[in-house]
């Protein structure tokens, strides 16, 4: 499984490197707290094919998956792999790690 640290994401944000951050938790969890600039795509209704098509099959923009601690993001990562999309990563530590490292929520 590919993963990325919050520090690597911070470095990319500071350098203006584009990425998509997808939160795969439930809407209730997302409403309570979520990483900025994450969009909500709950795991149970996640459609990797639609997301891939939105960006084009040959998009170079990486997709970062985040949940509370990483377990559901790992399941989402597998869904992307099954659709043949390789440029997808799980955020290490999830939303808890994001917040712990002082990033915007």
N, CA, C and O atoms as CSV, one atom per row, in Angstrom:
chain,resi,resn,atom,element,x,y,z
A,1,UNK,N,N,0.847,-1.177,0.000
A,1,UNK,CA,C,0.000,0.000,0.000
A,1,UNK,C,C,0.892,1.240,0.000
A,1,UNK,O,O,1.835,1.337,0.786
A,2,UNK,N,N,0.590,2.175,-0.879
A,2,UNK,CA,C,1.312,3.446,-0.927
A,2,UNK,C,C,0.801,4.350,0.190
A,2,UNK,O,O,-0.401,4.410,0.449
A,3,UNK,N,N,1.714,5.047,0.843
A,3,UNK,CA,C,1.300,5.980,1.881
A,3,UNK,C,C,2.095,7.272,1.764
A,3,UNK,O,O,3.122,7.335,1.087
A,4,UNK,N,N,1.595,8.299,2.440
A,4,UNK,CA,C,2.241,9.605,2.453
A,4,UNK,C,C,2.105,10.189,3.849
A,4,UNK,O,O,1.081,10.001,4.506
A,5,UNK,N,N,3.121,10.890,4.301
A,5,UNK,CA,C,3.077,11.516,5.622
A,5,UNK,C,C,2.444,12.898,5.519
A,5,UNK,O,O,2.374,13.493,4.443
A,6,UNK,N,N,1.990,13.387,6.658
A,6,UNK,CA,C,1.435,14.742,6.670
A,6,UNK,C,C,2.516,15.759,6.321
A,6,UNK,O,O,2.223,16.769,5.680
A,7,UNK,N,N,3.750,15.516,6.728
A,7,UNK,CA,C,4.831,16.455,6.394
A,7,UNK,C,C,5.067,16.510,4.886
A,7,UNK,O,O,5.329,17.581,4.338
A,8,UNK,N,N,4.976,15.366,4.217
A,8,UNK,CA,C,5.125,15.365,2.763
A,8,UNK,C,C,3.999,16.161,2.100
A,8,UNK,O,O,4.221,16.839,1.097
A,9,UNK,N,N,2.796,16.075,2.661
A,9,UNK,CA,C,1.669,16.844,2.126
A,9,UNK,C,C,1.896,18.332,2.361
A,9,UNK,O,O,1.650,19.142,1.468
A,10,UNK,N,N,2.362,18.701,3.552
A,10,UNK,CA,C,2.667,20.103,3.848
A,10,UNK,C,C,3.683,20.635,2.838
A,10,UNK,O,O,3.513,21.732,2.305
A,11,UNK,N,N,4.723,19.874,2.579
A,11,UNK,CA,C,5.748,20.283,1.616
A,11,UNK,C,C,5.128,20.521,0.238
A,11,UNK,O,O,5.476,21.481,-0.449
A,12,UNK,N,N,4.220,19.652,-0.154
A,12,UNK,CA,C,3.575,19.801,-1.458
A,12,UNK,C,C,2.701,21.048,-1.489
A,12,UNK,O,O,2.695,21.778,-2.480
A,13,UNK,N,N,1.953,21.298,-0.396
A,13,UNK,CA,C,1.109,22.490,-0.341
A,13,UNK,C,C,1.967,23.752,-0.436
A,13,UNK,O,O,1.617,24.690,-1.153
A,14,UNK,N,N,3.081,23.776,0.280
A,14,UNK,CA,C,3.974,24.942,0.263
A,14,UNK,C,C,4.584,25.169,-1.112
A,14,UNK,O,O,4.908,26.302,-1.467
A,15,UNK,N,N,4.742,24.111,-1.882
A,15,UNK,CA,C,5.317,24.215,-3.222
A,15,UNK,C,C,4.262,24.297,-4.324
A,15,UNK,O,O,4.591,24.261,-5.510
A,16,UNK,N,N,3.001,24.405,-3.931
A,16,UNK,CA,C,1.926,24.558,-4.903
A,16,UNK,C,C,1.660,23.329,-5.746
A,16,UNK,O,O,1.141,23.440,-6.856
A,17,UNK,N,N,2.008,22.154,-5.234
A,17,UNK,CA,C,1.785,20.915,-5.971
A,17,UNK,C,C,0.339,20.458,-5.750
A,17,UNK,O,O,-0.117,20.342,-4.613
A,18,UNK,N,N,-0.362,20.206,-6.835
A,18,UNK,CA,C,-1.771,19.834,-6.771
A,18,UNK,C,C,-1.953,18.387,-6.317
A,18,UNK,O,O,-1.152,17.513,-6.646
A,19,UNK,N,N,-3.006,18.156,-5.568
A,19,UNK,CA,C,-3.416,16.819,-5.156
A,19,UNK,C,C,-4.881,16.880,-4.771
A,19,UNK,O,O,-5.446,17.960,-4.597
A,20,UNK,N,N,-5.490,15.717,-4.639
A,20,UNK,CA,C,-6.868,15.638,-4.161
A,20,UNK,C,C,-6.857,14.857,-2.866
A,20,UNK,O,O,-6.306,13.759,-2.804
A,21,UNK,N,N,-7.468,15.419,-1.822
A,21,UNK,CA,C,-7.568,14.767,-0.529
A,21,UNK,C,C,-9.015,14.317,-0.337
A,21,UNK,O,O,-9.936,15.134,-0.349
A,22,UNK,N,N,-9.202,13.012,-0.160
A,22,UNK,CA,C,-10.546,12.442,-0.025
A,22,UNK,C,C,-10.684,11.799,1.354
A,22,UNK,O,O,-9.900,10.927,1.727
A,23,UNK,N,N,-11.690,12.241,2.099
A,23,UNK,CA,C,-12.012,11.687,3.412
A,23,UNK,C,C,-13.048,10.591,3.199
A,23,UNK,O,O,-14.116,10.846,2.643
A,24,UNK,N,N,-12.738,9.364,3.640
A,24,UNK,CA,C,-13.628,8.226,3.387
A,24,UNK,C,C,-14.447,7.825,4.612
A,24,UNK,O,O,-15.021,6.737,4.648
A,25,UNK,N,N,-14.500,8.703,5.615
A,25,UNK,CA,C,-15.305,8.401,6.805
A,25,UNK,C,C,-16.779,8.698,6.553
A,25,UNK,O,O,-17.162,9.054,5.439
A,26,UNK,N,N,-17.595,8.555,7.574
A,26,UNK,CA,C,-19.029,8.828,7.459
A,26,UNK,C,C,-19.277,10.341,7.461
A,26,UNK,O,O,-18.435,11.110,7.925
A,27,UNK,N,N,-20.439,10.765,6.938
A,27,UNK,CA,C,-20.766,12.190,6.959
A,27,UNK,C,C,-20.762,12.782,8.376
A,27,UNK,O,O,-20.341,13.922,8.573
A,28,UNK,N,N,-21.227,12.011,9.352
A,28,UNK,CA,C,-21.247,12.493,10.732
A,28,UNK,C,C,-19.834,12.758,11.241
A,28,UNK,O,O,-19.576,13.795,11.852
A,29,UNK,N,N,-18.922,11.824,10.990
A,29,UNK,CA,C,-17.535,12.009,11.405
A,29,UNK,C,C,-16.918,13.219,10.701
A,29,UNK,O,O,-16.211,14.016,11.317
A,30,UNK,N,N,-17.193,13.343,9.420
A,30,UNK,CA,C,-16.653,14.435,8.611
A,30,UNK,C,C,-17.131,15.783,9.140
A,30,UNK,O,O,-16.353,16.733,9.220
A,31,UNK,N,N,-18.410,15.865,9.500
A,31,UNK,CA,C,-18.966,17.123,10.000
A,31,UNK,C,C,-18.332,17.540,11.327
A,31,UNK,O,O,-18.164,18.730,11.589
A,32,UNK,N,N,-17.983,16.568,12.154
A,32,UNK,CA,C,-17.371,16.886,13.452
A,32,UNK,C,C,-15.986,17.486,13.279
A,32,UNK,O,O,-15.657,18.491,13.908
A,33,UNK,N,N,-15.173,16.873,12.427
A,33,UNK,CA,C,-13.817,17.344,12.177
A,33,UNK,C,C,-13.294,16.680,10.913
A,33,UNK,O,O,-13.500,15.487,10.691
A,34,UNK,N,N,-12.622,17.460,10.098
A,34,UNK,CA,C,-11.993,16.894,8.899
A,34,UNK,C,C,-10.797,17.749,8.494
A,34,UNK,O,O,-10.721,18.941,8.792
A,35,UNK,N,N,-9.882,17.104,7.816
A,35,UNK,CA,C,-8.688,17.783,7.317
A,35,UNK,C,C,-9.083,18.750,6.210
A,35,UNK,O,O,-9.923,18.437,5.366
A,36,UNK,N,N,-8.477,19.910,6.224
A,36,UNK,CA,C,-8.670,20.857,5.129
A,36,UNK,C,C,-7.603,20.568,4.089
A,36,UNK,O,O,-6.437,20.501,4.478
A,37,UNK,N,N,-7.871,20.401,2.876
A,37,UNK,CA,C,-9.079,20.661,2.096
A,37,UNK,C,C,-9.788,19.380,1.652
A,37,UNK,O,O,-10.124,19.253,0.475
A,38,UNK,N,N,-10.018,18.449,2.538
A,38,UNK,CA,C,-10.600,17.150,2.180
A,38,UNK,C,C,-12.041,17.269,1.707
A,38,UNK,O,O,-12.828,18.049,2.243
A,39,UNK,N,N,-12.364,16.481,0.693
A,39,UNK,CA,C,-13.749,16.330,0.262
A,39,UNK,C,C,-14.247,14.993,0.806
A,39,UNK,O,O,-13.457,14.076,1.034
A,40,UNK,N,N,-15.537,14.888,1.010
A,40,UNK,CA,C,-16.129,13.681,1.591
A,40,UNK,C,C,-16.583,12.716,0.506
A,40,UNK,O,O,-17.333,13.080,-0.400
A,41,UNK,N,N,-16.110,11.470,0.618
A,41,UNK,CA,C,-16.535,10.358,-0.238
A,41,UNK,C,C,-16.575,9.129,0.670
A,41,UNK,O,O,-15.601,8.379,0.722
A,42,UNK,N,N,-17.684,8.905,1.391
A,42,UNK,CA,C,-17.729,7.783,2.342
A,42,UNK,C,C,-17.353,6.447,1.698
A,42,UNK,O,O,-17.713,6.169,0.554
A,43,UNK,N,N,-16.636,5.642,2.440
A,43,UNK,CA,C,-16.145,4.360,1.946
A,43,UNK,C,C,-17.268,3.495,1.381
A,43,UNK,O,O,-17.099,2.869,0.334
A,44,UNK,N,N,-18.417,3.455,2.066
A,44,UNK,CA,C,-19.494,2.562,1.628
A,44,UNK,C,C,-20.112,2.970,0.295
A,44,UNK,O,O,-20.773,2.156,-0.349
A,45,UNK,N,N,-19.908,4.217,-0.129
A,45,UNK,CA,C,-20.426,4.646,-1.431
A,45,UNK,C,C,-19.315,5.143,-2.362
A,45,UNK,O,O,-19.596,5.775,-3.381
A,46,UNK,N,N,-18.081,4.865,-2.020
A,46,UNK,CA,C,-16.934,5.311,-2.805
A,46,UNK,C,C,-16.945,4.676,-4.197
A,46,UNK,O,O,-17.065,3.459,-4.338
A,47,UNK,N,N,-16.818,5.514,-5.211
A,47,UNK,CA,C,-16.802,5.058,-6.592
A,47,UNK,C,C,-15.497,5.532,-7.245
A,47,UNK,O,O,-15.469,6.581,-7.889
A,48,UNK,N,N,-14.424,4.760,-7.079
A,48,UNK,CA,C,-13.138,5.173,-7.651
A,48,UNK,C,C,-13.196,5.456,-9.142
A,48,UNK,O,O,-12.555,6.392,-9.620
A,49,UNK,N,N,-13.950,4.664,-9.878
A,49,UNK,CA,C,-14.033,4.846,-11.329
A,49,UNK,C,C,-14.549,6.239,-11.673
A,49,UNK,O,O,-14.024,6.886,-12.579
A,50,UNK,N,N,-15.571,6.709,-10.959
A,50,UNK,CA,C,-16.119,8.046,-11.211
A,50,UNK,C,C,-15.099,9.130,-10.874
A,50,UNK,O,O,-14.996,10.131,-11.582
A,51,UNK,N,N,-14.353,8.933,-9.805
A,51,UNK,CA,C,-13.328,9.902,-9.414
A,51,UNK,C,C,-12.219,9.927,-10.450
A,51,UNK,O,O,-11.748,10.997,-10.835
A,52,UNK,N,N,-11.805,8.765,-10.896
A,52,UNK,CA,C,-10.752,8.673,-11.906
A,52,UNK,C,C,-11.211,9.341,-13.204
A,52,UNK,O,O,-10.452,10.091,-13.818
A,53,UNK,N,N,-12.438,9.074,-13.617
A,53,UNK,CA,C,-12.958,9.662,-14.847
A,53,UNK,C,C,-13.029,11.181,-14.737
A,53,UNK,O,O,-12.796,11.886,-15.719
A,54,UNK,N,N,-13.347,11.682,-13.560
A,54,UNK,CA,C,-13.421,13.131,-13.344
A,54,UNK,C,C,-12.065,13.784,-13.616
A,54,UNK,O,O,-12.008,14.888,-14.157
A,55,UNK,N,N,-10.992,13.119,-13.249
A,55,UNK,CA,C,-9.647,13.660,-13.433
A,55,UNK,C,C,-8.991,13.186,-14.721
A,55,UNK,O,O,-7.906,13.649,-15.074
A,56,UNK,N,N,-9.625,12.289,-15.406
A,56,UNK,CA,C,-9.027,11.732,-16.619
A,56,UNK,C,C,-8.131,10.563,-16.244
A,56,UNK,O,O,-7.400,10.628,-15.255
A,57,UNK,N,N,-8.183,9.522,-17.013
A,57,UNK,CA,C,-7.433,8.308,-16.697
A,57,UNK,C,C,-5.933,8.525,-16.637
A,57,UNK,O,O,-5.225,7.764,-15.977
A,58,UNK,N,N,-5.442,9.542,-17.307
A,58,UNK,CA,C,-3.996,9.770,-17.349
A,58,UNK,C,C,-3.585,10.963,-16.488
A,58,UNK,O,O,-2.507,11.527,-16.677
A,59,UNK,N,N,-4.427,11.337,-15.563
A,59,UNK,CA,C,-4.130,12.472,-14.696
A,59,UNK,C,C,-2.890,12.196,-13.852
A,59,UNK,O,O,-2.664,11.080,-13.384
A,60,UNK,N,N,-2.112,13.225,-13.676
A,60,UNK,CA,C,-0.924,13.103,-12.827
A,60,UNK,C,C,-1.195,13.593,-11.409
A,60,UNK,O,O,-0.305,13.544,-10.559
A,61,UNK,N,N,-2.394,14.058,-11.147
A,61,UNK,CA,C,-2.731,14.553,-9.810
A,61,UNK,C,C,-2.925,13.358,-8.874
A,61,UNK,O,O,-3.795,12.520,-9.110
A,62,UNK,N,N,-2.119,13.279,-7.817
A,62,UNK,CA,C,-2.290,12.168,-6.882
A,62,UNK,C,C,-3.548,12.327,-6.033
A,62,UNK,O,O,-4.008,13.438,-5.772
A,63,UNK,N,N,-4.079,11.205,-5.618
A,63,UNK,CA,C,-5.225,11.176,-4.721
A,63,UNK,C,C,-4.737,10.666,-3.373
A,63,UNK,O,O,-4.120,9.604,-3.284
A,64,UNK,N,N,-5.021,11.437,-2.320
A,64,UNK,CA,C,-4.659,11.057,-0.962
A,64,UNK,C,C,-5.933,10.711,-0.213
A,64,UNK,O,O,-6.882,11.495,-0.187
A,65,UNK,N,N,-5.949,9.541,0.391
A,65,UNK,CA,C,-7.115,9.052,1.119
A,65,UNK,C,C,-6.873,9.184,2.613
A,65,UNK,O,O,-5.803,8.842,3.116
A,66,UNK,N,N,-7.886,9.687,3.316
A,66,UNK,CA,C,-7.748,9.900,4.746
A,66,UNK,C,C,-9.008,9.432,5.459
A,66,UNK,O,O,-10.116,9.581,4.944
A,67,UNK,N,N,-8.832,8.870,6.642
A,67,UNK,CA,C,-9.946,8.493,7.514
A,67,UNK,C,C,-9.532,8.881,8.927
A,67,UNK,O,O,-8.763,9.828,9.094
A,68,UNK,N,N,-10.010,8.191,9.933
A,68,UNK,CA,C,-9.641,8.550,11.306
A,68,UNK,C,C,-8.186,8.205,11.598
A,68,UNK,O,O,-7.414,9.051,12.050
A,69,UNK,N,N,-7.817,6.934,11.331
A,69,UNK,CA,C,-6.449,6.506,11.639
A,69,UNK,C,C,-5.749,5.800,10.484
A,69,UNK,O,O,-4.536,5.602,10.543
A,70,UNK,N,N,-6.467,5.418,9.446
A,70,UNK,CA,C,-5.857,4.796,8.283
A,70,UNK,C,C,-6.481,3.496,7.808
A,70,UNK,O,O,-6.240,3.086,6.673
A,71,UNK,N,N,-7.273,2.838,8.637
A,71,UNK,CA,C,-7.829,1.527,8.251
A,71,UNK,C,C,-8.795,1.629,7.072
A,71,UNK,O,O,-8.651,0.897,6.093
A,72,UNK,N,N,-9.766,2.519,7.154
A,72,UNK,CA,C,-10.727,2.652,6.051
A,72,UNK,C,C,-10.072,3.222,4.800
A,72,UNK,O,O,-10.447,2.864,3.684
A,73,UNK,N,N,-9.104,4.101,4.981
A,73,UNK,CA,C,-8.370,4.631,3.827
A,73,UNK,C,C,-7.655,3.499,3.109
A,73,UNK,O,O,-7.554,3.505,1.882
A,74,UNK,N,N,-7.154,2.521,3.871
A,74,UNK,CA,C,-6.509,1.356,3.267
A,74,UNK,C,C,-7.486,0.544,2.440
A,74,UNK,O,O,-7.128,0.038,1.376
A,75,UNK,N,N,-8.720,0.412,2.916
A,75,UNK,CA,C,-9.744,-0.302,2.146
A,75,UNK,C,C,-10.091,0.472,0.876
A,75,UNK,O,O,-10.298,-0.119,-0.184
A,76,UNK,N,N,-10.153,1.783,0.992
A,76,UNK,CA,C,-10.435,2.619,-0.179
A,76,UNK,C,C,-9.303,2.508,-1.186
A,76,UNK,O,O,-9.542,2.463,-2.393
A,77,UNK,N,N,-8.064,2.463,-0.691
A,77,UNK,CA,C,-6.891,2.320,-1.566
A,77,UNK,C,C,-7.024,1.055,-2.418
A,77,UNK,O,O,-6.725,1.067,-3.612
A,78,UNK,N,N,-7.475,-0.036,-1.791
A,78,UNK,CA,C,-7.650,-1.289,-2.528
A,78,UNK,C,C,-8.680,-1.133,-3.654
A,78,UNK,O,O,-8.518,-1.705,-4.732
A,79,UNK,N,N,-9.732,-0.360,-3.396
A,79,UNK,CA,C,-10.752,-0.135,-4.427
A,79,UNK,C,C,-10.148,0.598,-5.630
A,79,UNK,O,O,-10.447,0.269,-6.778
A,80,UNK,N,N,-9.305,1.582,-5.359
A,80,UNK,CA,C,-8.649,2.304,-6.451
A,80,UNK,C,C,-7.718,1.379,-7.221
A,80,UNK,O,O,-7.655,1.438,-8.449
A,81,UNK,N,N,-6.995,0.526,-6.503
A,81,UNK,CA,C,-6.084,-0.415,-7.150
A,81,UNK,C,C,-6.854,-1.362,-8.067
A,81,UNK,O,O,-6.398,-1.679,-9.166
A,82,UNK,N,N,-8.013,-1.806,-7.616
A,82,UNK,CA,C,-8.827,-2.710,-8.432
A,82,UNK,C,C,-9.295,-2.046,-9.725
A,82,UNK,O,O,-9.561,-2.729,-10.714
A,83,UNK,N,N,-9.396,-0.715,-9.718
A,83,UNK,CA,C,-9.779,0.018,-10.925
A,83,UNK,C,C,-8.555,0.371,-11.773
A,83,UNK,O,O,-8.679,0.981,-12.835
A,84,UNK,N,N,-7.369,-0.021,-11.291
A,84,UNK,CA,C,-6.153,0.209,-12.057
A,84,UNK,C,C,-5.502,1.560,-11.843
A,84,UNK,O,O,-4.606,1.941,-12.595
A,85,UNK,N,N,-5.939,2.291,-10.828
A,85,UNK,CA,C,-5.367,3.611,-10.559
A,85,UNK,C,C,-4.240,3.475,-9.551
A,85,UNK,O,O,-4.461,3.051,-8.417
A,86,UNK,N,N,-3.036,3.835,-9.963
A,86,UNK,CA,C,-1.841,3.640,-9.138
A,86,UNK,C,C,-1.437,4.874,-8.342
A,86,UNK,O,O,-0.727,4.747,-7.344
A,87,UNK,N,N,-1.865,6.056,-8.751
A,87,UNK,CA,C,-1.414,7.302,-8.141
A,87,UNK,C,C,-2.305,7.688,-6.951
A,87,UNK,O,O,-2.859,8.785,-6.891
A,88,UNK,N,N,-2.419,6.748,-6.016
A,88,UNK,CA,C,-3.271,6.939,-4.848
A,88,UNK,C,C,-2.498,6.514,-3.602
A,88,UNK,O,O,-1.760,5.529,-3.622
A,89,UNK,N,N,-2.678,7.278,-2.509
A,89,UNK,CA,C,-1.898,7.087,-1.295
A,89,UNK,C,C,-2.784,7.227,-0.064
A,89,UNK,O,O,-3.764,7.972,-0.075
A,90,UNK,N,N,-2.434,6.509,0.993
A,90,UNK,CA,C,-3.110,6.617,2.281
A,90,UNK,C,C,-2.322,7.597,3.140
A,90,UNK,O,O,-1.098,7.501,3.239
A,91,UNK,N,N,-3.026,8.536,3.758
A,91,UNK,CA,C,-2.378,9.508,4.644
A,91,UNK,C,C,-2.073,8.819,5.968
A,91,UNK,O,O,-2.975,8.377,6.678
A,92,UNK,N,N,-0.782,8.737,6.284
A,92,UNK,CA,C,-0.352,8.092,7.529
A,92,UNK,C,C,-0.892,8.850,8.745
A,92,UNK,O,O,-0.766,10.071,8.834
A,93,UNK,N,N,-1.494,8.111,9.678
A,93,UNK,CA,C,-2.013,8.708,10.899
A,93,UNK,C,C,-3.415,9.259,10.777
A,93,UNK,O,O,-4.022,9.617,11.786
A,94,UNK,N,N,-3.945,9.336,9.571
A,94,UNK,CA,C,-5.305,9.791,9.341
A,94,UNK,C,C,-5.576,11.198,9.854
A,94,UNK,O,O,-4.665,12.011,10.016
A,95,UNK,N,N,-6.854,11.462,10.103
A,95,UNK,CA,C,-7.269,12.778,10.589
A,95,UNK,C,C,-6.665,13.080,11.945
A,95,UNK,O,O,-6.328,14.227,12.238
A,96,UNK,N,N,-6.525,12.054,12.778
A,96,UNK,CA,C,-5.905,12.261,14.089
A,96,UNK,C,C,-4.470,12.745,13.928
A,96,UNK,O,O,-4.051,13.676,14.617
A,97,UNK,N,N,-3.721,12.135,13.040
A,97,UNK,CA,C,-2.356,12.566,12.784
A,97,UNK,C,C,-2.297,13.950,12.164
A,97,UNK,O,O,-1.419,14.752,12.483
A,98,UNK,N,N,-3.240,14.220,11.274
A,98,UNK,CA,C,-3.334,15.525,10.618
A,98,UNK,C,C,-3.475,16.617,11.677
A,98,UNK,O,O,-2.741,17.605,11.676
A,99,UNK,N,N,-4.427,16.417,12.573
A,99,UNK,CA,C,-4.686,17.401,13.625
A,99,UNK,C,C,-3.500,17.477,14.602
A,99,UNK,O,O,-3.094,18.567,15.004
A,100,UNK,N,N,-2.955,16.326,14.976
A,100,UNK,CA,C,-1.834,16.272,15.909
A,100,UNK,C,C,-0.628,17.054,15.382
A,100,UNK,O,O,0.132,17.636,16.156
A,101,UNK,N,N,-0.464,17.060,14.058
A,101,UNK,CA,C,0.659,17.772,13.432
A,101,UNK,C,C,0.351,19.245,13.161
A,101,UNK,O,O,1.118,19.934,12.489
A,102,UNK,N,N,-0.781,19.722,13.691
A,102,UNK,CA,C,-1.106,21.138,13.626
A,102,UNK,C,C,-1.634,21.631,12.294
A,102,UNK,O,O,-1.610,22.831,12.020
A,103,UNK,N,N,-2.112,20.717,11.463
A,103,UNK,CA,C,-2.643,21.119,10.163
A,103,UNK,C,C,-4.115,21.536,10.304
A,103,UNK,O,O,-4.788,21.147,11.258
A,104,UNK,N,N,-4.593,22.314,9.361
A,104,UNK,CA,C,-5.948,22.886,9.421
A,104,UNK,C,C,-7.028,21.814,9.390
A,104,UNK,O,O,-7.007,20.901,8.565
A,105,UNK,N,N,-7.970,21.952,10.315
A,105,UNK,CA,C,-9.156,21.097,10.349
A,105,UNK,C,C,-10.383,21.973,10.379
A,105,UNK,O,O,-11.504,21.464,10.410
